[in-house]
Amino acid sequence: MGDVIFLRDLKTETIIGIYDWERKIRQTLSFDFEFPGDIRRAAKTDHIDDTLNYKSVAKRVLAFVEATEYQLIETLAEHVAQLILREFAIEWVKVTVSKPGAVRGSRDVGVTITRTRADLDA
């Protein structure tokens, strides 16, 4: 089993949804990410250049998501995964997108996808 770097509960607001009222307001979404990593080199050198800079990933994802207006979180999750794979040197990414309060009686709803570099070519 390889090392995993994670980023949890990254929150932002964007226009998302299929209903007319949803298209007029910004709603909060929460993102969780898992990335592969071999942290041994970073642990040895204690230098950020030897690992995935998750702050850079977070800033890029936030800028992207805040500028989007997708209807489905499925579409957003797919595009976020592709963005990360294209712009950061990793082999796979696991993305969870949650939409708090979307269904009465539940904390949140969402999707989790895992994509690899091979999915970029598909």
Backbone atoms as SQL, in Angstrom:
CREATE TABLE atoms (id INTEGER PRIMARY KEY, chain TEXT, resi INTEGER, resn TEXT, atom TEXT, x REAL, y REAL, z REAL);
INSERT INTO atoms VALUES
  (1, 'A', 1, 'MET', 'N', 0.843, -1.187, 0.000),
  (2, 'A', 1, 'MET', 'CA', 0.000, 0.000, 0.000),
  (3, 'A', 1, 'MET', 'C', 0.880, 1.239, 0.000),
  (4, 'A', 2, 'GLY', 'N', 0.565, 2.169, -0.871),
  (5, 'A', 2, 'GLY', 'CA', 1.337, 3.404, -0.951),
  (6, 'A', 2, 'GLY', 'C', 0.848, 4.448, 0.037),
  (7, 'A', 3, 'ASP', 'N', 1.625, 5.478, 0.139),
  (8, 'A', 3, 'ASP', 'CA', 1.257, 6.591, 1.009),
  (9, 'A', 3, 'ASP', 'C', 0.119, 7.385, 0.364),
  (10, 'A', 4, 'VAL', 'N', -0.676, 8.018, 1.196),
  (11, 'A', 4, 'VAL', 'CA', -1.792, 8.830, 0.721),
  (12, 'A', 4, 'VAL', 'C', -1.731, 10.191, 1.410),
  (13, 'A', 5, 'ILE', 'N', -1.847, 11.223, 0.610),
  (14, 'A', 5, 'ILE', 'CA', -1.966, 12.581, 1.105),
  (15, 'A', 5, 'ILE', 'C', -3.441, 12.948, 0.973),
  (16, 'A', 6, 'PHE', 'N', -4.021, 13.580, 1.995),
  (17, 'A', 6, 'PHE', 'CA', -5.438, 13.918, 1.901),
  (18, 'A', 6, 'PHE', 'C', -5.685, 15.380, 2.245),
  (19, 'A', 7, 'LEU', 'N', -6.807, 15.853, 1.757),
  (20, 'A', 7, 'LEU', 'CA', -7.294, 17.202, 2.027),
  (21, 'A', 7, 'LEU', 'C', -8.787, 17.040, 2.253),
  (22, 'A', 8, 'ARG', 'N', -9.269, 17.429, 3.434),
  (23, 'A', 8, 'ARG', 'CA', -10.669, 17.164, 3.777),
  (24, 'A', 8, 'ARG', 'C', -11.435, 18.441, 4.082),
  (25, 'A', 9, 'ASP', 'N', -12.693, 18.413, 3.681),
  (26, 'A', 9, 'ASP', 'CA', -13.665, 19.454, 4.000),
  (27, 'A', 9, 'ASP', 'C', -13.231, 20.837, 3.505),
  (28, 'A', 10, 'LEU', 'N', -12.743, 20.868, 2.272),
  (29, 'A', 10, 'LEU', 'CA', -12.422, 22.134, 1.615),
  (30, 'A', 10, 'LEU', 'C', -13.743, 22.725, 1.134),
  (31, 'A', 11, 'LYS', 'N', -14.139, 23.852, 1.707),
  (32, 'A', 11, 'LYS', 'CA', -15.445, 24.428, 1.404),
  (33, 'A', 11, 'LYS', 'C', -15.321, 25.634, 0.487),
  (34, 'A', 12, 'THR', 'N', -16.310, 25.763, -0.392),
  (35, 'A', 12, 'THR', 'CA', -16.418, 26.931, -1.256),
  (36, 'A', 12, 'THR', 'C', -17.864, 27.094, -1.676),
  (37, 'A', 13, 'GLU', 'N', -18.148, 28.204, -2.309),
  (38, 'A', 13, 'GLU', 'CA', -19.494, 28.467, -2.800),
  (39, 'A', 13, 'GLU', 'C', -19.469, 28.639, -4.302),
  (40, 'A', 14, 'THR', 'N', -20.514, 28.119, -4.940),
  (41, 'A', 14, 'THR', 'CA', -20.640, 28.224, -6.387),
  (42, 'A', 14, 'THR', 'C', -22.101, 28.079, -6.772),
  (43, 'A', 15, 'ILE', 'N', -22.386, 28.356, -8.011),
  (44, 'A', 15, 'ILE', 'CA', -23.727, 28.099, -8.538),
  (45, 'A', 15, 'ILE', 'C', -23.750, 26.642, -8.985),
  (46, 'A', 16, 'ILE', 'N', -24.674, 25.884, -8.406),
  (47, 'A', 16, 'ILE', 'CA', -24.781, 24.454, -8.710),
  (48, 'A', 16, 'ILE', 'C', -26.234, 24.041, -8.519),
  (49, 'A', 17, 'GLY', 'N', -26.741, 23.229, -9.418),
  (50, 'A', 17, 'GLY', 'CA', -28.093, 22.721, -9.237),
  (51, 'A', 17, 'GLY', 'C', -28.898, 22.761, -10.516),
  (52, 'A', 18, 'ILE', 'N', -30.027, 22.052, -10.467),
  (53, 'A', 18, 'ILE', 'CA', -30.869, 21.913, -11.656),
  (54, 'A', 18, 'ILE', 'C', -32.115, 22.782, -11.615),
  (55, 'A', 19, 'TYR', 'N', -32.456, 23.282, -10.429),
  (56, 'A', 19, 'TYR', 'CA', -33.688, 24.057, -10.296),
  (57, 'A', 19, 'TYR', 'C', -33.418, 25.540, -10.537),
  (58, 'A', 20, 'ASP', 'N', -34.440, 26.251, -11.019),
  (59, 'A', 20, 'ASP', 'CA', -34.293, 27.672, -11.314),
  (60, 'A', 20, 'ASP', 'C', -33.777, 28.458, -10.116),
  (61, 'A', 21, 'TRP', 'N', -34.302, 28.181, -8.919),
  (62, 'A', 21, 'TRP', 'CA', -33.867, 28.926, -7.736),
  (63, 'A', 21, 'TRP', 'C', -32.392, 28.674, -7.422),
  (64, 'A', 22, 'GLU', 'N', -31.906, 27.467, -7.752),
  (65, 'A', 22, 'GLU', 'CA', -30.496, 27.143, -7.502),
  (66, 'A', 22, 'GLU', 'C', -29.564, 27.903, -8.447),
  (67, 'A', 23, 'ARG', 'N', -30.059, 28.274, -9.586),
  (68, 'A', 23, 'ARG', 'CA', -29.256, 28.970, -10.584),
  (69, 'A', 23, 'ARG', 'C', -29.074, 30.451, -10.228),
  (70, 'A', 24, 'LYS', 'N', -29.796, 30.909, -9.189),
  (71, 'A', 24, 'LYS', 'CA', -29.757, 32.323, -8.813),
  (72, 'A', 24, 'LYS', 'C', -28.943, 32.591, -7.555),
  (73, 'A', 25, 'ILE', 'N', -28.508, 31.533, -6.878),
  (74, 'A', 25, 'ILE', 'CA', -27.764, 31.709, -5.616),
  (75, 'A', 25, 'ILE', 'C', -26.490, 30.868, -5.637),
  (76, 'A', 26, 'ARG', 'N', -25.570, 31.228, -4.772),
  (77, 'A', 26, 'ARG', 'CA', -24.359, 30.436, -4.591),
  (78, 'A', 26, 'ARG', 'C', -24.608, 29.490, -3.420),
  (79, 'A', 27, 'GLN', 'N', -24.244, 28.225, -3.613),
  (80, 'A', 27, 'GLN', 'CA', -24.429, 27.224, -2.569),
  (81, 'A', 27, 'GLN', 'C', -23.073, 26.697, -2.113),
  (82, 'A', 28, 'THR', 'N', -23.022, 26.266, -0.880),
  (83, 'A', 28, 'THR', 'CA', -21.787, 25.725, -0.317),
  (84, 'A', 28, 'THR', 'C', -21.593, 24.284, -0.751),
  (85, 'A', 29, 'LEU', 'N', -20.394, 23.981, -1.179),
  (86, 'A', 29, 'LEU', 'CA', -19.984, 22.611, -1.465),
  (87, 'A', 29, 'LEU', 'C', -18.767, 22.296, -0.616),
  (88, 'A', 30, 'SER', 'N', -18.606, 21.027, -0.293),
  (89, 'A', 30, 'SER', 'CA', -17.451, 20.558, 0.466),
  (90, 'A', 30, 'SER', 'C', -16.731, 19.490, -0.349),
  (91, 'A', 31, 'PHE', 'N', -15.414, 19.569, -0.378),
  (92, 'A', 31, 'PHE', 'CA', -14.593, 18.640, -1.145),
  (93, 'A', 31, 'PHE', 'C', -13.642, 17.895, -0.219),
  (94, 'A', 32, 'ASP', 'N', -13.489, 16.599, -0.496),
  (95, 'A', 32, 'ASP', 'CA', -12.442, 15.779, 0.121),
  (96, 'A', 32, 'ASP', 'C', -11.602, 15.212, -1.015),
  (97, 'A', 33, 'PHE', 'N', -10.298, 15.149, -0.793),
  (98, 'A', 33, 'PHE', 'CA', -9.385, 14.617, -1.801),
  (99, 'A', 33, 'PHE', 'C', -8.427, 13.618, -1.178),
  (100, 'A', 34, 'GLU', 'N', -8.069, 12.621, -1.980),
  (101, 'A', 34, 'GLU', 'CA', -6.950, 11.735, -1.654),
  (102, 'A', 34, 'GLU', 'C', -6.049, 11.696, -2.864),
  (103, 'A', 35, 'PHE', 'N', -4.739, 11.762, -2.604),
  (104, 'A', 35, 'PHE', 'CA', -3.732, 11.747, -3.654),
  (105, 'A', 35, 'PHE', 'C', -2.677, 10.704, -3.301),
  (106, 'A', 36, 'PRO', 'N', -2.115, 10.039, -4.310),
  (107, 'A', 36, 'PRO', 'CA', -1.023, 9.115, -4.008),
  (108, 'A', 36, 'PRO', 'C', 0.242, 9.901, -3.707),
  (109, 'A', 37, 'GLY', 'N', 1.085, 9.304, -2.918),
  (110, 'A', 37, 'GLY', 'CA', 2.352, 9.963, -2.650),
  (111, 'A', 37, 'GLY', 'C', 3.316, 9.002, -2.004),
  (112, 'A', 38, 'ASP', 'N', 4.561, 9.172, -2.334),
  (113, 'A', 38, 'ASP', 'CA', 5.620, 8.468, -1.625),
  (114, 'A', 38, 'ASP', 'C', 6.307, 9.544, -0.801),
  (115, 'A', 39, 'ILE', 'N', 5.951, 9.623, 0.461),
  (116, 'A', 39, 'ILE', 'CA', 6.426, 10.734, 1.272),
  (117, 'A', 39, 'ILE', 'C', 7.827, 10.523, 1.862),
  (118, 'A', 40, 'ARG', 'N', 8.458, 9.401, 1.540),
  (119, 'A', 40, 'ARG', 'CA', 9.770, 9.125, 2.131),
  (120, 'A', 40, 'ARG', 'C', 10.798, 10.203, 1.810),
  (121, 'A', 41, 'ARG', 'N', 10.820, 10.670, 0.561),
  (122, 'A', 41, 'ARG', 'CA', 11.812, 11.698, 0.199),
  (123, 'A', 41, 'ARG', 'C', 11.532, 13.008, 0.949),
  (124, 'A', 42, 'ALA', 'N', 10.280, 13.420, 0.981),
  (125, 'A', 42, 'ALA', 'CA', 9.921, 14.645, 1.700),
  (126, 'A', 42, 'ALA', 'C', 10.234, 14.507, 3.193),
  (127, 'A', 43, 'ALA', 'N', 9.982, 13.334, 3.746),
  (128, 'A', 43, 'ALA', 'CA', 10.275, 13.110, 5.161),
  (129, 'A', 43, 'ALA', 'C', 11.773, 13.225, 5.423),
  (130, 'A', 44, 'LYS', 'N', 12.557, 12.798, 4.442),
  (131, 'A', 44, 'LYS', 'CA', 14.025, 12.856, 4.590),
  (132, 'A', 44, 'LYS', 'C', 14.547, 14.281, 4.418),
  (133, 'A', 45, 'THR', 'N', 14.049, 14.992, 3.400),
  (134, 'A', 45, 'THR', 'CA', 14.576, 16.332, 3.106),
  (135, 'A', 45, 'THR', 'C', 13.862, 17.428, 3.877),
  (136, 'A', 46, 'ASP', 'N', 12.630, 17.156, 4.322),
  (137, 'A', 46, 'ASP', 'CA', 11.810, 18.147, 5.008),
  (138, 'A', 46, 'ASP', 'C', 11.579, 19.382, 4.133),
  (139, 'A', 47, 'HIS', 'N', 11.379, 19.140, 2.812),
  (140, 'A', 47, 'HIS', 'CA', 11.208, 20.238, 1.858),
  (141, 'A', 47, 'HIS', 'C', 9.940, 20.035, 1.033),
  (142, 'A', 48, 'ILE', 'N', 9.162, 21.096, 0.886),
  (143, 'A', 48, 'ILE', 'CA', 7.878, 21.034, 0.189),
  (144, 'A', 48, 'ILE', 'C', 8.011, 20.609, -1.270),
  (145, 'A', 49, 'ASP', 'N', 9.126, 20.889, -1.905),
  (146, 'A', 49, 'ASP', 'CA', 9.303, 20.512, -3.310),
  (147, 'A', 49, 'ASP', 'C', 9.378, 19.005, -3.519),
  (148, 'A', 50, 'ASP', 'N', 9.502, 18.258, -2.435),
  (149, 'A', 50, 'ASP', 'CA', 9.611, 16.806, -2.540),
  (150, 'A', 50, 'ASP', 'C', 8.304, 16.080, -2.207),
  (151, 'A', 51, 'THR', 'N', 7.219, 16.836, -2.229),
  (152, 'A', 51, 'THR', 'CA', 5.909, 16.243, -1.980),
  (153, 'A', 51, 'THR', 'C', 4.850, 17.052, -2.724),
  (154, 'A', 52, 'LEU', 'N', 3.625, 16.604, -2.681),
  (155, 'A', 52, 'LEU', 'CA', 2.521, 17.339, -3.288),
  (156, 'A', 52, 'LEU', 'C', 2.175, 18.525, -2.392),
  (157, 'A', 53, 'ASN', 'N', 2.167, 19.699, -2.963),
  (158, 'A', 53, 'ASN', 'CA', 1.825, 20.898, -2.208),
  (159, 'A', 53, 'ASN', 'C', 0.296, 21.017, -2.195),
  (160, 'A', 54, 'TYR', 'N', -0.326, 20.519, -1.145),
  (161, 'A', 54, 'TYR', 'CA', -1.783, 20.483, -1.089),
  (162, 'A', 54, 'TYR', 'C', -2.385, 21.875, -0.996),
  (163, 'A', 55, 'LYS', 'N', -1.635, 22.859, -0.527),
  (164, 'A', 55, 'LYS', 'CA', -2.133, 24.232, -0.535),
  (165, 'A', 55, 'LYS', 'C', -2.293, 24.726, -1.974),
  (166, 'A', 56, 'SER', 'N', -1.352, 24.387, -2.838),
  (167, 'A', 56, 'SER', 'CA', -1.459, 24.756, -4.256),
  (168, 'A', 56, 'SER', 'C', -2.660, 24.080, -4.907),
  (169, 'A', 57, 'VAL', 'N', -2.890, 22.811, -4.572),
  (170, 'A', 57, 'VAL', 'CA', -4.049, 22.097, -5.105),
  (171, 'A', 57, 'VAL', 'C', -5.327, 22.785, -4.632),
  (172, 'A', 58, 'ALA', 'N', -5.403, 23.095, -3.349),
  (173, 'A', 58, 'ALA', 'CA', -6.603, 23.722, -2.787),
  (174, 'A', 58, 'ALA', 'C', -6.888, 25.062, -3.458),
  (175, 'A', 59, 'LYS', 'N', -5.870, 25.895, -3.607),
  (176, 'A', 59, 'LYS', 'CA', -6.065, 27.207, -4.230),
  (177, 'A', 59, 'LYS', 'C', -6.549, 27.069, -5.668),
  (178, 'A', 60, 'ARG', 'N', -6.002, 26.117, -6.407),
  (179, 'A', 60, 'ARG', 'CA', -6.397, 25.925, -7.806),
  (180, 'A', 60, 'ARG', 'C', -7.832, 25.416, -7.905),
  (181, 'A', 61, 'VAL', 'N', -8.181, 24.456, -7.055),
  (182, 'A', 61, 'VAL', 'CA', -9.541, 23.912, -7.063),
  (183, 'A', 61, 'VAL', 'C', -10.549, 24.999, -6.682),
  (184, 'A', 62, 'LEU', 'N', -10.262, 25.772, -5.653),
  (185, 'A', 62, 'LEU', 'CA', -11.178, 26.831, -5.233),
  (186, 'A', 62, 'LEU', 'C', -11.410, 27.845, -6.347),
  (187, 'A', 63, 'ALA', 'N', -10.347, 28.272, -7.002),
  (188, 'A', 63, 'ALA', 'CA', -10.482, 29.235, -8.102),
  (189, 'A', 63, 'ALA', 'C', -11.335, 28.654, -9.227),
  (190, 'A', 64, 'PHE', 'N', -11.112, 27.390, -9.553),
  (191, 'A', 64, 'PHE', 'CA', -11.874, 26.737, -10.614),
  (192, 'A', 64, 'PHE', 'C', -13.350, 26.612, -10.251),
  (193, 'A', 65, 'VAL', 'N', -13.632, 26.053, -9.076),
  (194, 'A', 65, 'VAL', 'CA', -15.012, 25.777, -8.671),
  (195, 'A', 65, 'VAL', 'C', -15.810, 27.071, -8.533),
  (196, 'A', 66, 'GLU', 'N', -15.224, 28.092, -7.963),
  (197, 'A', 66, 'GLU', 'CA', -15.939, 29.351, -7.762),
  (198, 'A', 66, 'GLU', 'C', -16.338, 29.999, -9.080),
  (199, 'A', 67, 'ALA', 'N', -15.665, 29.646, -10.161),
  (200, 'A', 67, 'ALA', 'CA', -15.961, 30.222, -11.477),
  (201, 'A', 67, 'ALA', 'C', -16.915, 29.362, -12.305),
  (202, 'A', 68, 'THR', 'N', -17.320, 28.203, -11.779),
  (203, 'A', 68, 'THR', 'CA', -18.170, 27.296, -12.558),
  (204, 'A', 68, 'THR', 'C', -19.644, 27.516, -12.246),
  (205, 'A', 69, 'GLU', 'N', -20.491, 26.972, -13.132),
  (206, 'A', 69, 'GLU', 'CA', -21.943, 27.008, -12.931),
  (207, 'A', 69, 'GLU', 'C', -22.566, 25.720, -13.462),
  (208, 'A', 70, 'TYR', 'N', -22.031, 24.570, -13.059),
  (209, 'A', 70, 'TYR', 'CA', -22.575, 23.291, -13.499),
  (210, 'A', 70, 'TYR', 'C', -23.923, 23.030, -12.855),
  (211, 'A', 71, 'GLN', 'N', -24.697, 22.154, -13.483),
  (212, 'A', 71, 'GLN', 'CA', -25.965, 21.739, -12.895),
  (213, 'A', 71, 'GLN', 'C', -25.767, 20.585, -11.920),
  (214, 'A', 72, 'LEU', 'N', -24.889, 19.648, -12.261),
  (215, 'A', 72, 'LEU', 'CA', -24.717, 18.426, -11.472),
  (216, 'A', 72, 'LEU', 'C', -23.375, 18.392, -10.752),
  (217, 'A', 73, 'ILE', 'N', -23.392, 17.886, -9.515),
  (218, 'A', 73, 'ILE', 'CA', -22.121, 17.711, -8.821),
  (219, 'A', 73, 'ILE', 'C', -21.301, 16.606, -9.472),
  (220, 'A', 74, 'GLU', 'N', -21.959, 15.690, -10.174),
  (221, 'A', 74, 'GLU', 'CA', -21.236, 14.646, -10.905),
  (222, 'A', 74, 'GLU', 'C', -20.321, 15.280, -11.966),
  (223, 'A', 75, 'THR', 'N', -20.855, 16.264, -12.681),
  (224, 'A', 75, 'THR', 'CA', -20.075, 16.960, -13.703),
  (225, 'A', 75, 'THR', 'C', -18.927, 17.724, -13.067),
  (226, 'A', 76, 'LEU', 'N', -19.212, 18.420, -11.993),
  (227, 'A', 76, 'LEU', 'CA', -18.177, 19.188, -11.298),
  (228, 'A', 76, 'LEU', 'C', -17.070, 18.280, -10.790),
  (229, 'A', 77, 'ALA', 'N', -17.420, 17.153, -10.175),
  (230, 'A', 77, 'ALA', 'CA', -16.412, 16.218, -9.660),
  (231, 'A', 77, 'ALA', 'C', -15.501, 15.730, -10.778),
  (232, 'A', 78, 'GLU', 'N', -16.081, 15.389, -11.914),
  (233, 'A', 78, 'GLU', 'CA', -15.297, 14.906, -13.058),
  (234, 'A', 78, 'GLU', 'C', -14.308, 15.973, -13.540),
  (235, 'A', 79, 'HIS', 'N', -14.778, 17.196, -13.657),
  (236, 'A', 79, 'HIS', 'CA', -13.904, 18.268, -14.148),
  (237, 'A', 79, 'HIS', 'C', -12.809, 18.627, -13.141),
  (238, 'A', 80, 'VAL', 'N', -13.122, 18.572, -11.871),
  (239, 'A', 80, 'VAL', 'CA', -12.112, 18.829, -10.840),
  (240, 'A', 80, 'VAL', 'C', -11.045, 17.738, -10.872),
  (241, 'A', 81, 'ALA', 'N', -11.447, 16.488, -10.995),
  (242, 'A', 81, 'ALA', 'CA', -10.478, 15.383, -11.070),
  (243, 'A', 81, 'ALA', 'C', -9.567, 15.547, -12.281),
  (244, 'A', 82, 'GLN', 'N', -10.135, 15.883, -13.427),
  (245, 'A', 82, 'GLN', 'CA', -9.331, 16.078, -14.633),
  (246, 'A', 82, 'GLN', 'C', -8.352, 17.244, -14.472),
  (247, 'A', 83, 'LEU', 'N', -8.824, 18.322, -13.876),
  (248, 'A', 83, 'LEU', 'CA', -7.968, 19.483, -13.629),
  (249, 'A', 83, 'LEU', 'C', -6.758, 19.100, -12.779),
  (250, 'A', 84, 'ILE', 'N', -6.999, 18.396, -11.699),
  (251, 'A', 84, 'ILE', 'CA', -5.911, 17.997, -10.800),
  (252, 'A', 84, 'ILE', 'C', -4.918, 17.082, -11.514),
  (253, 'A', 85, 'LEU', 'N', -5.429, 16.113, -12.258),
  (254, 'A', 85, 'LEU', 'CA', -4.540, 15.184, -12.957),
  (255, 'A', 85, 'LEU', 'C', -3.713, 15.893, -14.030),
  (256, 'A', 86, 'ARG', 'N', -4.291, 16.881, -14.689),
  (257, 'A', 86, 'ARG', 'CA', -3.558, 17.610, -15.734),
  (258, 'A', 86, 'ARG', 'C', -2.489, 18.531, -15.152),
  (259, 'A', 87, 'GLU', 'N', -2.767, 19.134, -14.019),
  (260, 'A', 87, 'GLU', 'CA', -1.901, 20.201, -13.516),
  (261, 'A', 87, 'GLU', 'C', -0.935, 19.791, -12.405),
  (262, 'A', 88, 'PHE', 'N', -1.121, 18.615, -11.840),
  (263, 'A', 88, 'PHE', 'CA', -0.242, 18.180, -10.758),
  (264, 'A', 88, 'PHE', 'C', 0.312, 16.799, -11.084),
  (265, 'A', 89, 'ALA', 'N', 1.514, 16.545, -10.682),
  (266, 'A', 89, 'ALA', 'CA', 2.224, 15.313, -11.043),
  (267, 'A', 89, 'ALA', 'C', 1.817, 14.150, -10.138),
  (268, 'A', 90, 'ILE', 'N', 0.585, 13.677, -10.320),
  (269, 'A', 90, 'ILE', 'CA', 0.100, 12.526, -9.564),
  (270, 'A', 90, 'ILE', 'C', -0.524, 11.528, -10.521),
  (271, 'A', 91, 'GLU', 'N', -0.596, 10.277, -10.099),
  (272, 'A', 91, 'GLU', 'CA', -1.109, 9.210, -10.957),
  (273, 'A', 91, 'GLU', 'C', -2.608, 8.997, -10.831),
  (274, 'A', 92, 'TRP', 'N', -3.188, 9.350, -9.689),
  (275, 'A', 92, 'TRP', 'CA', -4.625, 9.198, -9.486),
  (276, 'A', 92, 'TRP', 'C', -5.099, 10.216, -8.463),
  (277, 'A', 93, 'VAL', 'N', -6.392, 10.417, -8.440),
  (278, 'A', 93, 'VAL', 'CA', -7.008, 11.291, -7.441),
  (279, 'A', 93, 'VAL', 'C', -8.386, 10.737, -7.091),
  (280, 'A', 94, 'LYS', 'N', -8.720, 10.824, -5.833),
  (281, 'A', 94, 'LYS', 'CA', -10.060, 10.479, -5.362),
  (282, 'A', 94, 'LYS', 'C', -10.714, 11.786, -4.918),
  (283, 'A', 95, 'VAL', 'N', -11.871, 12.082, -5.495),
  (284, 'A', 95, 'VAL', 'CA', -12.575, 13.342, -5.235),
  (285, 'A', 95, 'VAL', 'C', -13.960, 13.026, -4.682),
  (286, 'A', 96, 'THR', 'N', -14.294, 13.637, -3.563),
  (287, 'A', 96, 'THR', 'CA', -15.644, 13.575, -3.017),
  (288, 'A', 96, 'THR', 'C', -16.191, 14.994, -2.998),
  (289, 'A', 97, 'VAL', 'N', -17.370, 15.162, -3.576),
  (290, 'A', 97, 'VAL', 'CA', -18.061, 16.446, -3.549),
  (291, 'A', 97, 'VAL', 'C', -19.359, 16.252, -2.777),
  (292, 'A', 98, 'SER', 'N', -19.552, 17.061, -1.741),
  (293, 'A', 98, 'SER', 'CA', -20.751, 16.992, -0.915),
  (294, 'A', 98, 'SER', 'C', -21.515, 18.305, -1.024),
  (295, 'A', 99, 'LYS', 'N', -22.829, 18.172, -1.045),
  (296, 'A', 99, 'LYS', 'CA', -23.711, 19.337, -1.103),
  (297, 'A', 99, 'LYS', 'C', -24.573, 19.323, 0.160),
  (298, 'A', 100, 'PRO', 'N', -24.120, 20.035, 1.196),
  (299, 'A', 100, 'PRO', 'CA', -24.852, 20.032, 2.470),
  (300, 'A', 100, 'PRO', 'C', -26.273, 20.574, 2.319),
  (301, 'A', 101, 'GLY', 'N', -27.219, 19.912, 2.975),
  (302, 'A', 101, 'GLY', 'CA', -28.591, 20.387, 3.017),
  (303, 'A', 101, 'GLY', 'C', -29.389, 20.202, 1.739),
  (304, 'A', 102, 'ALA', 'N', -28.868, 19.467, 0.773),
  (305, 'A', 102, 'ALA', 'CA', -29.571, 19.312, -0.504),
  (306, 'A', 102, 'ALA', 'C', -30.831, 18.460, -0.386),
  (307, 'A', 103, 'VAL', 'N', -30.863, 17.555, 0.573),
  (308, 'A', 103, 'VAL', 'CA', -32.032, 16.706, 0.786),
  (309, 'A', 103, 'VAL', 'C', -32.451, 16.855, 2.252),
  (310, 'A', 104, 'ARG', 'N', -33.693, 17.245, 2.449),
  (311, 'A', 104, 'ARG', 'CA', -34.180, 17.427, 3.815),
  (312, 'A', 104, 'ARG', 'C', -34.041, 16.132, 4.601),
  (313, 'A', 105, 'GLY', 'N', -33.560, 16.254, 5.806),
  (314, 'A', 105, 'GLY', 'CA', -33.393, 15.092, 6.665),
  (315, 'A', 105, 'GLY', 'C', -32.018, 14.457, 6.573),
  (316, 'A', 106, 'SER', 'N', -31.191, 14.920, 5.632),
  (317, 'A', 106, 'SER', 'CA', -29.834, 14.371, 5.531),
  (318, 'A', 106, 'SER', 'C', -28.818, 15.488, 5.756),
  (319, 'A', 107, 'ARG', 'N', -27.664, 15.117, 6.240),
  (320, 'A', 107, 'ARG', 'CA', -26.601, 16.110, 6.432),
  (321, 'A', 107, 'ARG', 'C', -26.120, 16.640, 5.094),
  (322, 'A', 108, 'ASP', 'N', -25.885, 15.727, 4.148),
  (323, 'A', 108, 'ASP', 'CA', -25.448, 16.134, 2.821),
  (324, 'A', 108, 'ASP', 'C', -25.627, 14.991, 1.844),
  (325, 'A', 109, 'VAL', 'N', -25.472, 15.299, 0.579),
  (326, 'A', 109, 'VAL', 'CA', -25.464, 14.299, -0.484),
  (327, 'A', 109, 'VAL', 'C', -24.226, 14.568, -1.320),
  (328, 'A', 110, 'GLY', 'N', -23.820, 13.579, -2.100),
  (329, 'A', 110, 'GLY', 'CA', -22.643, 13.816, -2.914),
  (330, 'A', 110, 'GLY', 'C', -22.220, 12.620, -3.723),
  (331, 'A', 111, 'VAL', 'N', -21.051, 12.766, -4.310),
  (332, 'A', 111, 'VAL', 'CA', -20.454, 11.701, -5.113),
  (333, 'A', 111, 'VAL', 'C', -18.983, 11.568, -4.751),
  (334, 'A', 112, 'THR', 'N', -18.467, 10.372, -4.937),
  (335, 'A', 112, 'THR', 'CA', -17.037, 10.106, -4.809),
  (336, 'A', 112, 'THR', 'C', -16.587, 9.414, -6.077),
  (337, 'A', 113, 'ILE', 'N', -15.539, 9.953, -6.699),
  (338, 'A', 113, 'ILE', 'CA', -14.987, 9.332, -7.898),
  (339, 'A', 113, 'ILE', 'C', -13.479, 9.167, -7.734),
  (340, 'A', 114, 'THR', 'N', -12.933, 8.194, -8.404),
  (341, 'A', 114, 'THR', 'CA', -11.490, 8.009, -8.473),
  (342, 'A', 114, 'THR', 'C', -11.106, 7.994, -9.940),
  (343, 'A', 115, 'ARG', 'N', -10.141, 8.822, -10.308),
  (344, 'A', 115, 'ARG', 'CA', -9.681, 8.909, -11.685),
  (345, 'A', 115, 'ARG', 'C', -8.165, 8.778, -11.730),
  (346, 'A', 116, 'THR', 'N', -7.681, 8.206, -12.843),
  (347, 'A', 116, 'THR', 'CA', -6.253, 8.030, -13.042),
  (348, 'A', 116, 'THR', 'C', -5.813, 8.789, -14.284),
  (349, 'A', 117, 'ARG', 'N', -4.511, 8.850, -14.488),
  (350, 'A', 117, 'ARG', 'CA', -3.991, 9.494, -15.701),
  (351, 'A', 117, 'ARG', 'C', -4.545, 8.821, -16.957),
  (352, 'A', 118, 'ALA', 'N', -4.765, 7.521, -16.910),
  (353, 'A', 118, 'ALA', 'CA', -5.302, 6.797, -18.068),
  (354, 'A', 118, 'ALA', 'C', -6.686, 7.314, -18.439),
  (355, 'A', 119, 'ASP', 'N', -7.453, 7.800, -17.448),
  (356, 'A', 119, 'ASP', 'CA', -8.784, 8.340, -17.730),
  (357, 'A', 119, 'ASP', 'C', -8.723, 9.632, -18.531),
  (358, 'A', 120, 'LEU', 'N', -7.612, 10.333, -18.486),
  (359, 'A', 120, 'LEU', 'CA', -7.469, 11.561, -19.276),
  (360, 'A', 120, 'LEU', 'C', -7.448, 11.271, -20.763),
  (361, 'A', 121, 'ASP', 'N', -6.930, 10.110, -21.132),
  (362, 'A', 121, 'ASP', 'CA', -6.831, 9.736, -22.541),
  (363, 'A', 121, 'ASP', 'C', -8.135, 9.148, -23.074),
  (364, 'A', 122, 'ALA', 'N', -8.998, 8.701, -22.164),
  (365, 'A', 122, 'ALA', 'CA', -10.246, 8.032, -22.569),
  (366, 'A', 122, 'ALA', 'C', -11.256, 9.014, -23.123);
